[in-house]
Amino acid sequence: MFYDNVKNLCDKKGITISKMLKDIGVSTCSVTYWKKGAEPRPSTYAKVANYFGISPEELRNGGKDLSTQIKIVYPPGYEKLTESEREFVDKIIYKFTCDK
């Protein structure tokens, strides 16, 4: 769960989730939703991952980089999609390859 992964990273760094969110400019109200199992927007994933110096994939997987274990082959024409369309495709691919 996203919240647990972020909490563990904050604990390791010796900071609170609230401090981290303030540092990256994300509302601290987000934590309430994350505790209930909600996933953040892709842009928030990127900000949090960048804050800790890890990839969004590592953040999703509790600090484990699974990119070397899973080879993702994107559909033809992927590079021609808009950013929001690519995010949608990425979510679907992630759901079927990484989500347990």
LUMZAMI-36299 format. One record per atom (N, C-alpha, C): residue number from 0; residue in three letters; atom name; x, z, y. Coordinates in Angstrom, 2 decimals, padded with zeros to 5 digits. Atoms other than C-alpha are relative to their C-alpha. Example, Ala and Ser with C-alpha at 12.3 -4.5 7.8 and 13.67 -1.06 7.14 Angstrom:
# LUMZAMI-36299
{num = 0 | residu = ala | atome = N | u = 000.89 | w = 000.00 | v = -001.19}
{num = 0 | residu = ala | atome = CA | u = 012.30 | w = 007.80 | v = -004.50}
{num = 0 | residu = ala | atome = C | u = 000.90 | w = 000.00 | v = 001.20}
{num = 1 | residu = ser | atome = N | u = -000.82 | w = -000.06 | v = -001.19}
{num = 1 | residu = ser | atome = CA | u = 013.67 | w = 007.14 | v = -001.06}
{num = 1 | residu = ser | atome = C | u = -000.77 | w = 000.73 | v = 001.09}
***
This chain:
# LUMZAMI-36299
{num = 0 | residu = met | atome = N | u = 000.85 | w = 000.00 | v = -001.18}
{num = 0 | residu = met | atome = CA | u = 000.00 | w = 000.00 | v = 000.00}
{num = 0 | residu = met | atome = C | u = 000.89 | w = 000.00 | v = 001.24}
{num = 1 | residu = phe | atome = N | u = -000.79 | w = 000.15 | v = -001.21}
{num = 1 | residu = phe | atome = CA | u = 001.29 | w = -000.91 | v = 003.45}
{num = 1 | residu = phe | atome = C | u = 000.34 | w = 001.34 | v = 000.63}
{num = 2 | residu = tyr | atome = N | u = -000.23 | w = -001.30 | v = -000.64}
{num = 2 | residu = tyr | atome = CA | u = 000.86 | w = 002.59 | v = 004.86}
{num = 2 | residu = tyr | atome = C | u = 001.10 | w = 000.78 | v = -000.70}
{num = 3 | residu = asp | atome = N | u = -001.00 | w = -000.75 | v = 000.76}
{num = 3 | residu = asp | atome = CA | u = 002.91 | w = 004.19 | v = 002.08}
{num = 3 | residu = asp | atome = C | u = 001.40 | w = -000.57 | v = 000.20}
{num = 4 | residu = asn | atome = N | u = -001.29 | w = 000.64 | v = -000.22}
{num = 4 | residu = asn | atome = CA | u = 005.71 | w = 001.66 | v = 002.52}
{num = 4 | residu = asn | atome = C | u = 000.56 | w = 000.33 | v = 001.38}
{num = 5 | residu = val | atome = N | u = -000.44 | w = -000.31 | v = -001.36}
{num = 5 | residu = val | atome = CA | u = 005.86 | w = 002.24 | v = 006.28}
{num = 5 | residu = val | atome = C | u = 000.36 | w = 001.47 | v = 000.12}
{num = 6 | residu = lys | atome = N | u = -000.27 | w = -001.45 | v = -000.04}
{num = 6 | residu = lys | atome = CA | u = 005.69 | w = 006.02 | v = 005.84}
{num = 6 | residu = lys | atome = C | u = 001.36 | w = 000.30 | v = -000.62}
{num = 7 | residu = asn | atome = N | u = -001.30 | w = -000.22 | v = 000.66}
{num = 7 | residu = asn | atome = CA | u = 008.62 | w = 005.95 | v = 003.40}
{num = 7 | residu = asn | atome = C | u = 001.16 | w = -000.47 | v = 000.86}
{num = 8 | residu = leu | atome = N | u = -001.06 | w = 000.51 | v = -000.86}
{num = 8 | residu = leu | atome = CA | u = 010.70 | w = 003.80 | v = 005.76}
{num = 8 | residu = leu | atome = C | u = 000.22 | w = 000.91 | v = 001.21}
{num = 9 | residu = cys | atome = N | u = -000.12 | w = -000.90 | v = -001.15}
{num = 9 | residu = cys | atome = CA | u = 009.95 | w = 006.08 | v = 008.71}
{num = 9 | residu = cys | atome = C | u = 000.66 | w = 001.32 | v = -000.42}
{num = 10 | residu = asp | atome = N | u = -000.60 | w = -001.24 | v = 000.50}
{num = 10 | residu = asp | atome = CA | u = 010.81 | w = 009.17 | v = 006.65}
{num = 10 | residu = asp | atome = C | u = 001.50 | w = -000.16 | v = -000.21}
{num = 11 | residu = lys | atome = N | u = -001.43 | w = 000.25 | v = 000.23}
{num = 11 | residu = lys | atome = CA | u = 014.14 | w = 007.63 | v = 005.63}
{num = 11 | residu = lys | atome = C | u = 000.78 | w = -000.07 | v = 001.31}
{num = 12 | residu = lys | atome = N | u = -000.65 | w = 000.15 | v = -001.31}
{num = 12 | residu = lys | atome = CA | u = 014.90 | w = 006.89 | v = 009.28}
{num = 12 | residu = lys | atome = C | u = -000.12 | w = 001.27 | v = 000.84}
{num = 13 | residu = gly | atome = N | u = 000.16 | w = -001.27 | v = -000.71}
{num = 13 | residu = gly | atome = CA | u = 013.78 | w = 010.37 | v = 010.37}
{num = 13 | residu = gly | atome = C | u = -000.86 | w = -000.11 | v = 001.26}
{num = 14 | residu = ile | atome = N | u = 000.91 | w = 000.18 | v = -001.15}
{num = 14 | residu = ile | atome = CA | u = 011.04 | w = 009.18 | v = 012.73}
{num = 14 | residu = ile | atome = C | u = -001.44 | w = 000.06 | v = -000.49}
{num = 15 | residu = thr | atome = N | u = 001.42 | w = 000.04 | v = 000.34}
{num = 15 | residu = thr | atome = CA | u = 007.27 | w = 009.33 | v = 012.84}
{num = 15 | residu = thr | atome = C | u = -000.50 | w = -001.44 | v = 000.09}
{num = 16 | residu = ile | atome = N | u = 000.62 | w = 001.32 | v = -000.09}
{num = 16 | residu = ile | atome = CA | u = 005.04 | w = 006.33 | v = 012.37}
{num = 16 | residu = ile | atome = C | u = -000.42 | w = -000.27 | v = 001.44}
{num = 17 | residu = ser | atome = N | u = 000.41 | w = 000.16 | v = -001.40}
{num = 17 | residu = ser | atome = CA | u = 003.71 | w = 006.92 | v = 015.89}
{num = 17 | residu = ser | atome = C | u = 001.15 | w = -000.46 | v = 000.88}
{num = 18 | residu = lys | atome = N | u = -001.17 | w = 000.41 | v = -000.78}
{num = 18 | residu = lys | atome = CA | u = 007.21 | w = 006.64 | v = 017.36}
{num = 18 | residu = lys | atome = C | u = 000.35 | w = -001.46 | v = -000.26}
{num = 19 | residu = met | atome = N | u = -000.33 | w = 001.37 | v = 000.35}
{num = 19 | residu = met | atome = CA | u = 007.90 | w = 003.44 | v = 015.47}
{num = 19 | residu = met | atome = C | u = -001.00 | w = -000.97 | v = 000.64}
{num = 20 | residu = leu | atome = N | u = 001.02 | w = 000.87 | v = -000.58}
{num = 20 | residu = leu | atome = CA | u = 004.59 | w = 001.93 | v = 016.63}
{num = 20 | residu = leu | atome = C | u = 000.16 | w = -000.12 | v = 001.50}
{num = 21 | residu = lys | atome = N | u = -000.23 | w = 000.06 | v = -001.45}
{num = 21 | residu = lys | atome = CA | u = 005.28 | w = 002.85 | v = 020.25}
{num = 21 | residu = lys | atome = C | u = 001.21 | w = -000.88 | v = 000.31}
{num = 22 | residu = asp | atome = N | u = -001.21 | w = 000.80 | v = -000.22}
{num = 22 | residu = asp | atome = CA | u = 008.76 | w = 001.31 | v = 019.96}
{num = 22 | residu = asp | atome = C | u = -000.26 | w = -001.50 | v = -000.11}
{num = 23 | residu = ile | atome = N | u = 000.26 | w = 001.44 | v = 000.19}
{num = 23 | residu = ile | atome = CA | u = 007.32 | w = -002.02 | v = 018.77}
{num = 23 | residu = ile | atome = C | u = -001.23 | w = -000.48 | v = 000.76}
{num = 24 | residu = gly | atome = N | u = 001.14 | w = 000.40 | v = -000.83}
{num = 24 | residu = gly | atome = CA | u = 004.28 | w = -001.99 | v = 021.08}
{num = 24 | residu = gly | atome = C | u = -001.29 | w = -000.24 | v = -000.75}
{num = 25 | residu = val | atome = N | u = 001.23 | w = 000.13 | v = 000.78}
{num = 25 | residu = val | atome = CA | u = 001.55 | w = -001.61 | v = 018.46}
{num = 25 | residu = val | atome = C | u = -000.80 | w = 001.29 | v = 000.16}
{num = 26 | residu = ser | atome = N | u = 000.87 | w = -001.15 | v = -000.19}
{num = 26 | residu = ser | atome = CA | u = -001.43 | w = 000.71 | v = 018.92}
{num = 26 | residu = ser | atome = C | u = 000.14 | w = 001.01 | v = -001.14}
{num = 27 | residu = thr | atome = N | u = -000.10 | w = -001.04 | v = 001.02}
{num = 27 | residu = thr | atome = CA | u = -001.11 | w = 004.03 | v = 017.11}
{num = 27 | residu = thr | atome = C | u = -001.31 | w = 000.19 | v = -000.75}
{num = 28 | residu = cys | atome = N | u = 001.28 | w = -000.05 | v = 000.71}
{num = 28 | residu = cys | atome = CA | u = -004.78 | w = 003.70 | v = 016.15}
{num = 28 | residu = cys | atome = C | u = 000.05 | w = -000.78 | v = -001.31}
{num = 29 | residu = ser | atome = N | u = -000.14 | w = 000.82 | v = 001.21}
{num = 29 | residu = ser | atome = CA | u = -003.65 | w = 001.19 | v = 013.53}
{num = 29 | residu = ser | atome = C | u = 000.20 | w = 000.84 | v = -001.25}
{num = 30 | residu = val | atome = N | u = -000.32 | w = -000.85 | v = 001.14}
{num = 30 | residu = val | atome = CA | u = -002.45 | w = 004.02 | v = 011.28}
{num = 30 | residu = val | atome = C | u = -001.27 | w = 000.42 | v = -000.74}
{num = 31 | residu = thr | atome = N | u = 001.26 | w = -000.41 | v = 000.62}
{num = 31 | residu = thr | atome = CA | u = -006.03 | w = 005.14 | v = 010.63}
{num = 31 | residu = thr | atome = C | u = -000.49 | w = -001.05 | v = -000.98}
{num = 32 | residu = tyr | atome = N | u = 000.44 | w = 001.09 | v = 000.86}
{num = 32 | residu = tyr | atome = CA | u = -006.89 | w = 001.74 | v = 009.18}
{num = 32 | residu = tyr | atome = C | u = 000.94 | w = -000.19 | v = -001.19}
{num = 33 | residu = trp | atome = N | u = -000.98 | w = 000.17 | v = 001.07}
{num = 33 | residu = trp | atome = CA | u = -003.66 | w = 001.50 | v = 007.19}
{num = 33 | residu = trp | atome = C | u = -000.16 | w = 001.07 | v = -001.06}
{num = 34 | residu = lys | atome = N | u = 000.20 | w = -001.09 | v = 000.98}
{num = 34 | residu = lys | atome = CA | u = -004.32 | w = 004.89 | v = 005.57}
{num = 34 | residu = lys | atome = C | u = -001.17 | w = -000.30 | v = -000.93}
{num = 35 | residu = lys | atome = N | u = 001.18 | w = 000.36 | v = 000.80}
{num = 35 | residu = lys | atome = CA | u = -007.62 | w = 003.46 | v = 004.34}
{num = 35 | residu = lys | atome = C | u = 000.24 | w = -001.27 | v = -000.83}
{num = 36 | residu = gly | atome = N | u = -000.33 | w = 001.16 | v = 000.81}
{num = 36 | residu = gly | atome = CA | u = -005.84 | w = 000.50 | v = 002.75}
{num = 36 | residu = gly | atome = C | u = -000.01 | w = -001.33 | v = 000.71}
{num = 37 | residu = ala | atome = N | u = 000.03 | w = 001.26 | v = -000.75}
{num = 37 | residu = ala | atome = CA | u = -006.17 | w = -002.10 | v = 005.51}
{num = 37 | residu = ala | atome = C | u = 001.41 | w = -000.56 | v = 000.14}
{num = 38 | residu = glu | atome = N | u = -001.26 | w = 000.69 | v = -000.22}
{num = 38 | residu = glu | atome = CA | u = -003.40 | w = -004.66 | v = 005.87}
{num = 38 | residu = glu | atome = C | u = 000.08 | w = -000.43 | v = 001.46}
{num = 39 | residu = pro | atome = N | u = -000.14 | w = 000.42 | v = -001.40}
{num = 39 | residu = pro | atome = CA | u = -002.01 | w = -005.43 | v = 009.32}
{num = 39 | residu = pro | atome = C | u = 000.05 | w = -001.52 | v = 000.12}
{num = 40 | residu = arg | atome = N | u = -000.16 | w = 001.42 | v = -000.28}
{num = 40 | residu = arg | atome = CA | u = -001.87 | w = -008.83 | v = 010.95}
{num = 40 | residu = arg | atome = C | u = 001.41 | w = -000.43 | v = -000.38}
{num = 41 | residu = pro | atome = N | u = -001.35 | w = 000.49 | v = 000.30}
{num = 41 | residu = pro | atome = CA | u = 001.09 | w = -011.03 | v = 009.96}
{num = 41 | residu = pro | atome = C | u = 001.00 | w = 000.29 | v = 001.12}
{num = 42 | residu = ser | atome = N | u = -000.92 | w = -000.27 | v = -001.11}
{num = 42 | residu = ser | atome = CA | u = 002.56 | w = -010.54 | v = 013.44}
{num = 42 | residu = ser | atome = C | u = 000.45 | w = 001.46 | v = 000.00}
{num = 43 | residu = thr | atome = N | u = -000.38 | w = -001.41 | v = 000.09}
{num = 43 | residu = thr | atome = CA | u = 002.49 | w = -006.76 | v = 012.95}
{num = 43 | residu = thr | atome = C | u = 000.95 | w = 000.22 | v = -001.16}
{num = 44 | residu = tyr | atome = N | u = -000.93 | w = -000.06 | v = 001.13}
{num = 44 | residu = tyr | atome = CA | u = 004.11 | w = -007.14 | v = 009.53}
{num = 44 | residu = tyr | atome = C | u = 001.40 | w = -000.37 | v = 000.48}
{num = 45 | residu = ala | atome = N | u = -001.29 | w = 000.49 | v = -000.47}
{num = 45 | residu = ala | atome = CA | u = 006.89 | w = -009.11 | v = 011.22}
{num = 45 | residu = ala | atome = C | u = 000.67 | w = 001.00 | v = 000.94}
{num = 46 | residu = lys | atome = N | u = -000.57 | w = -000.98 | v = -000.94}
{num = 46 | residu = lys | atome = CA | u = 007.37 | w = -006.54 | v = 014.01}
{num = 46 | residu = lys | atome = C | u = 000.52 | w = 001.23 | v = -000.73}
{num = 47 | residu = val | atome = N | u = -000.41 | w = -001.20 | v = 000.74}
{num = 47 | residu = val | atome = CA | u = 007.52 | w = -003.60 | v = 011.59}
{num = 47 | residu = val | atome = C | u = 001.23 | w = -000.31 | v = -000.85}
{num = 48 | residu = ala | atome = N | u = -001.14 | w = 000.39 | v = 000.83}
{num = 48 | residu = ala | atome = CA | u = 009.86 | w = -005.43 | v = 009.22}
{num = 48 | residu = ala | atome = C | u = 001.26 | w = -000.15 | v = 000.84}
{num = 49 | residu = asn | atome = N | u = -001.14 | w = 000.20 | v = -000.90}
{num = 49 | residu = asn | atome = CA | u = 012.12 | w = -006.44 | v = 012.09}
{num = 49 | residu = asn | atome = C | u = 000.55 | w = 001.35 | v = 000.49}
{num = 50 | residu = tyr | atome = N | u = -000.40 | w = -001.33 | v = -000.47}
{num = 50 | residu = tyr | atome = CA | u = 012.19 | w = -002.83 | v = 013.34}
{num = 50 | residu = tyr | atome = C | u = 000.92 | w = 000.67 | v = -001.02}
{num = 51 | residu = phe | atome = N | u = -000.78 | w = -000.64 | v = 001.05}
{num = 51 | residu = phe | atome = CA | u = 013.58 | w = -001.69 | v = 009.99}
{num = 51 | residu = phe | atome = C | u = 001.11 | w = -000.90 | v = -000.55}
{num = 52 | residu = gly | atome = N | u = -001.06 | w = 000.91 | v = 000.44}
{num = 52 | residu = gly | atome = CA | u = 015.84 | w = -004.72 | v = 009.53}
{num = 52 | residu = gly | atome = C | u = -000.19 | w = -000.54 | v = -001.40}
{num = 53 | residu = ile | atome = N | u = 000.31 | w = 000.57 | v = 001.31}
{num = 53 | residu = ile | atome = CA | u = 014.08 | w = -006.00 | v = 006.43}
{num = 53 | residu = ile | atome = C | u = -000.95 | w = -001.17 | v = 000.17}
{num = 54 | residu = ser | atome = N | u = 000.93 | w = 001.13 | v = -000.07}
{num = 54 | residu = ser | atome = CA | u = 011.99 | w = -009.04 | v = 005.60}
{num = 54 | residu = ser | atome = C | u = -001.43 | w = 000.50 | v = -000.18}
{num = 55 | residu = pro | atome = N | u = 001.40 | w = -000.39 | v = 000.26}
{num = 55 | residu = pro | atome = CA | u = 008.17 | w = -008.92 | v = 005.63}
{num = 55 | residu = pro | atome = C | u = -000.29 | w = 000.15 | v = -001.49}
{num = 56 | residu = glu | atome = N | u = 000.20 | w = -000.09 | v = 001.45}
{num = 56 | residu = glu | atome = CA | u = 008.34 | w = -009.49 | v = 001.86}
{num = 56 | residu = glu | atome = C | u = 000.49 | w = 001.34 | v = -000.53}
{num = 57 | residu = glu | atome = N | u = -000.52 | w = -001.31 | v = 000.41}
{num = 57 | residu = glu | atome = CA | u = 010.51 | w = -006.40 | v = 001.42}
{num = 57 | residu = glu | atome = C | u = -000.95 | w = 001.11 | v = 000.44}
{num = 58 | residu = leu | atome = N | u = 000.95 | w = -001.00 | v = -000.50}
{num = 58 | residu = leu | atome = CA | u = 008.06 | w = -004.43 | v = 003.55}
{num = 58 | residu = leu | atome = C | u = -001.24 | w = 000.04 | v = -000.89}
{num = 59 | residu = arg | atome = N | u = 001.17 | w = 000.06 | v = 000.87}
{num = 59 | residu = arg | atome = CA | u = 005.14 | w = -005.60 | v = 001.40}
{num = 59 | residu = arg | atome = C | u = 000.28 | w = 000.63 | v = -001.37}
{num = 60 | residu = asn | atome = N | u = -000.35 | w = -000.44 | v = 001.35}
{num = 60 | residu = asn | atome = CA | u = 007.01 | w = -004.65 | v = -001.76}
{num = 60 | residu = asn | atome = C | u = 000.76 | w = 001.33 | v = -000.01}
{num = 61 | residu = gly | atome = N | u = -000.61 | w = -001.32 | v = -000.02}
{num = 61 | residu = gly | atome = CA | u = 008.18 | w = -001.19 | v = -000.75}
{num = 61 | residu = gly | atome = C | u = 001.51 | w = -000.01 | v = 000.08}
{num = 62 | residu = gly | atome = N | u = -001.44 | w = 000.05 | v = -000.18}
{num = 62 | residu = gly | atome = CA | u = 011.69 | w = -002.22 | v = 000.23}
{num = 62 | residu = gly | atome = C | u = 000.73 | w = -000.82 | v = -001.04}
{num = 63 | residu = lys | atome = N | u = -000.62 | w = 000.81 | v = 001.04}
{num = 63 | residu = lys | atome = CA | u = 012.31 | w = -004.43 | v = -002.78}
{num = 63 | residu = lys | atome = C | u = -000.14 | w = -001.47 | v = 000.37}
{num = 64 | residu = asp | atome = N | u = 000.03 | w = 001.43 | v = -000.31}
{num = 64 | residu = asp | atome = CA | u = 013.25 | w = -008.03 | v = -002.09}
{num = 64 | residu = asp | atome = C | u = -000.27 | w = -000.76 | v = -001.29}
{num = 65 | residu = leu | atome = N | u = 000.38 | w = 000.73 | v = 001.20}
{num = 65 | residu = leu | atome = CA | u = 011.37 | w = -010.01 | v = -004.72}
{num = 65 | residu = leu | atome = C | u = 000.19 | w = -001.51 | v = 000.15}
{num = 66 | residu = ser | atome = N | u = -000.12 | w = 001.43 | v = -000.25}
{num = 66 | residu = ser | atome = CA | u = 012.19 | w = -013.37 | v = -003.17}
{num = 66 | residu = ser | atome = C | u = 000.93 | w = -000.68 | v = -001.00}
{num = 67 | residu = thr | atome = N | u = -000.91 | w = 000.60 | v = 000.98}
{num = 67 | residu = thr | atome = CA | u = 014.98 | w = -013.91 | v = -005.70}
{num = 67 | residu = thr | atome = C | u = -000.64 | w = -000.07 | v = -001.37}
{num = 68 | residu = gln | atome = N | u = 000.66 | w = -000.03 | v = 001.30}
{num = 68 | residu = gln | atome = CA | u = 012.57 | w = -013.24 | v = -008.57}
{num = 68 | residu = gln | atome = C | u = -001.14 | w = -001.00 | v = -000.09}
{num = 69 | residu = ile | atome = N | u = 001.15 | w = 000.89 | v = -000.02}
{num = 69 | residu = ile | atome = CA | u = 009.76 | w = -015.55 | v = -007.52}
{num = 69 | residu = ile | atome = C | u = 000.35 | w = -001.24 | v = 000.80}
{num = 70 | residu = lys | atome = N | u = -000.23 | w = 001.25 | v = -000.73}
{num = 70 | residu = lys | atome = CA | u = 010.21 | w = -019.18 | v = -006.60}
{num = 70 | residu = lys | atome = C | u = -001.36 | w = -000.56 | v = 000.40}
{num = 71 | residu = ile | atome = N | u = 001.26 | w = 000.50 | v = -000.52}
{num = 71 | residu = ile | atome = CA | u = 007.39 | w = -020.34 | v = -004.38}
{num = 71 | residu = ile | atome = C | u = 000.17 | w = -001.47 | v = 000.38}
{num = 72 | residu = val | atome = N | u = 000.00 | w = 001.43 | v = -000.32}
{num = 72 | residu = val | atome = CA | u = 006.72 | w = -024.06 | v = -004.24}
{num = 72 | residu = val | atome = C | u = -001.22 | w = -000.25 | v = 000.88}
{num = 73 | residu = tyr | atome = N | u = 001.08 | w = 000.24 | v = -000.95}
{num = 73 | residu = tyr | atome = CA | u = 004.69 | w = -024.94 | v = -001.18}
{num = 73 | residu = tyr | atome = C | u = -000.67 | w = -001.34 | v = -000.27}
{num = 74 | residu = pro | atome = N | u = 000.73 | w = 001.25 | v = 000.24}
{num = 74 | residu = pro | atome = CA | u = 002.01 | w = -027.62 | v = -001.40}
{num = 74 | residu = pro | atome = C | u = 000.48 | w = -001.12 | v = 000.93}
{num = 75 | residu = pro | atome = N | u = -000.39 | w = 001.12 | v = -000.86}
{num = 75 | residu = pro | atome = CA | u = 002.70 | w = -031.11 | v = -000.04}
{num = 75 | residu = pro | atome = C | u = -000.72 | w = 000.09 | v = 001.35}
{num = 76 | residu = gly | atome = N | u = 000.58 | w = -000.03 | v = -001.34}
{num = 76 | residu = gly | atome = CA | u = 002.12 | w = -031.26 | v = 003.71}
{num = 76 | residu = gly | atome = C | u = 000.04 | w = 001.36 | v = 000.66}
{num = 77 | residu = tyr | atome = N | u = -000.06 | w = -001.36 | v = -000.55}
{num = 77 | residu = tyr | atome = CA | u = 002.76 | w = -027.53 | v = 004.24}
{num = 77 | residu = tyr | atome = C | u = 000.66 | w = 000.02 | v = 001.37}
{num = 78 | residu = glu | atome = N | u = -000.77 | w = -000.02 | v = -001.26}
{num = 78 | residu = glu | atome = CA | u = 005.28 | w = -028.22 | v = 007.00}
{num = 78 | residu = glu | atome = C | u = -000.79 | w = -000.61 | v = 001.17}
{num = 79 | residu = lys | atome = N | u = 000.81 | w = 000.61 | v = -001.06}
{num = 79 | residu = lys | atome = CA | u = 002.62 | w = -030.18 | v = 008.94}
{num = 79 | residu = lys | atome = C | u = -001.14 | w = 000.90 | v = 000.47}
{num = 80 | residu = leu | atome = N | u = 001.08 | w = -000.92 | v = -000.36}
{num = 80 | residu = leu | atome = CA | u = 000.19 | w = -027.24 | v = 009.08}
{num = 80 | residu = leu | atome = C | u = 000.34 | w = 000.76 | v = 001.27}
{num = 81 | residu = thr | atome = N | u = -000.22 | w = -000.87 | v = -001.15}
{num = 81 | residu = thr | atome = CA | u = -000.29 | w = -025.14 | v = 012.19}
{num = 81 | residu = thr | atome = C | u = 000.48 | w = 001.36 | v = -000.50}
{num = 82 | residu = glu | atome = N | u = -000.49 | w = -001.33 | v = 000.39}
{num = 82 | residu = glu | atome = CA | u = 001.18 | w = -021.65 | v = 012.21}
{num = 82 | residu = glu | atome = C | u = -001.10 | w = 000.83 | v = -000.65}
{num = 83 | residu = ser | atome = N | u = 001.09 | w = -000.79 | v = 000.58}
{num = 83 | residu = ser | atome = CA | u = -002.22 | w = -020.06 | v = 011.54}
{num = 83 | residu = ser | atome = C | u = -000.41 | w = -000.53 | v = -001.37}
{num = 84 | residu = glu | atome = N | u = 000.30 | w = 000.56 | v = 001.31}
{num = 84 | residu = glu | atome = CA | u = -002.87 | w = -022.47 | v = 008.67}
{num = 84 | residu = glu | atome = C | u = 001.07 | w = 000.39 | v = -001.03}
{num = 85 | residu = arg | atome = N | u = -001.08 | w = -000.42 | v = 000.91}
{num = 85 | residu = arg | atome = CA | u = 000.55 | w = -021.65 | v = 007.17}
{num = 85 | residu = arg | atome = C | u = -000.15 | w = 001.47 | v = -000.37}
{num = 86 | residu = glu | atome = N | u = 000.23 | w = -001.41 | v = 000.30}
{num = 86 | residu = glu | atome = CA | u = -000.20 | w = -017.92 | v = 007.47}
{num = 86 | residu = glu | atome = C | u = -001.10 | w = 000.16 | v = -001.04}
{num = 87 | residu = phe | atome = N | u = 001.10 | w = -000.05 | v = 000.96}
{num = 87 | residu = phe | atome = CA | u = -003.46 | w = -018.50 | v = 005.59}
{num = 87 | residu = phe | atome = C | u = 000.48 | w = -000.40 | v = -001.40}
{num = 88 | residu = val | atome = N | u = -000.54 | w = 000.45 | v = 001.28}
{num = 88 | residu = val | atome = CA | u = -001.69 | w = -020.44 | v = 002.83}
{num = 88 | residu = val | atome = C | u = 000.95 | w = 001.05 | v = -000.57}
{num = 89 | residu = asp | atome = N | u = -000.94 | w = -001.04 | v = 000.45}
{num = 89 | residu = asp | atome = CA | u = 001.04 | w = -017.78 | v = 002.66}
{num = 89 | residu = asp | atome = C | u = -000.74 | w = 001.20 | v = -000.58}
{num = 90 | residu = lys | atome = N | u = 000.79 | w = -001.14 | v = 000.51}
{num = 90 | residu = lys | atome = CA | u = -001.58 | w = -015.05 | v = 002.20}
{num = 90 | residu = lys | atome = C | u = -000.55 | w = -000.30 | v = -001.39}
{num = 91 | residu = ile | atome = N | u = 000.56 | w = 000.38 | v = 001.29}
{num = 91 | residu = ile | atome = CA | u = -003.18 | w = -016.95 | v = -000.66}
{num = 91 | residu = ile | atome = C | u = 001.11 | w = -000.04 | v = -001.06}
{num = 92 | residu = ile | atome = N | u = -001.11 | w = 000.05 | v = 000.96}
{num = 92 | residu = ile | atome = CA | u = 000.16 | w = -017.65 | v = -002.34}
{num = 92 | residu = ile | atome = C | u = 000.47 | w = 001.41 | v = -000.33}
{num = 93 | residu = tyr | atome = N | u = -000.44 | w = -001.38 | v = 000.23}
{num = 93 | residu = tyr | atome = CA | u = 001.20 | w = -014.03 | v = -001.89}
{num = 93 | residu = tyr | atome = C | u = -000.99 | w = 000.73 | v = -000.91}
{num = 94 | residu = lys | atome = N | u = 001.04 | w = -000.67 | v = 000.79}
{num = 94 | residu = lys | atome = CA | u = -002.11 | w = -012.82 | v = -003.35}
{num = 94 | residu = lys | atome = C | u = 000.13 | w = -000.34 | v = -001.48}
{num = 95 | residu = phe | atome = N | u = -000.07 | w = 000.43 | v = 001.39}
{num = 95 | residu = phe | atome = CA | u = -001.61 | w = -014.85 | v = -006.51}
{num = 95 | residu = phe | atome = C | u = 001.38 | w = 000.21 | v = -000.64}
{num = 96 | residu = thr | atome = N | u = -001.32 | w = -000.16 | v = 000.59}
{num = 96 | residu = thr | atome = CA | u = 002.13 | w = -014.24 | v = -006.94}
{num = 96 | residu = thr | atome = C | u = 000.56 | w = 001.42 | v = 000.07}
{num = 97 | residu = cys | atome = N | u = -000.63 | w = -001.32 | v = -000.21}
{num = 97 | residu = cys | atome = CA | u = 002.92 | w = -010.75 | v = -005.66}
{num = 97 | residu = cys | atome = C | u = -000.96 | w = 001.17 | v = -000.09}
{num = 98 | residu = asp | atome = N | u = 000.96 | w = -001.11 | v = -000.08}
{num = 98 | residu = asp | atome = CA | u = -000.24 | w = -008.68 | v = -005.37}
{num = 98 | residu = asp | atome = C | u = -000.38 | w = 000.44 | v = -001.40}
{num = 99 | residu = lys | atome = N | u = 000.35 | w = -000.56 | v = 001.31}
{num = 99 | residu = lys | atome = CA | u = -000.84 | w = -006.41 | v = -008.32}
{num = 99 | residu = lys | atome = C | u = -001.23 | w = 000.87 | v = 000.14}
***
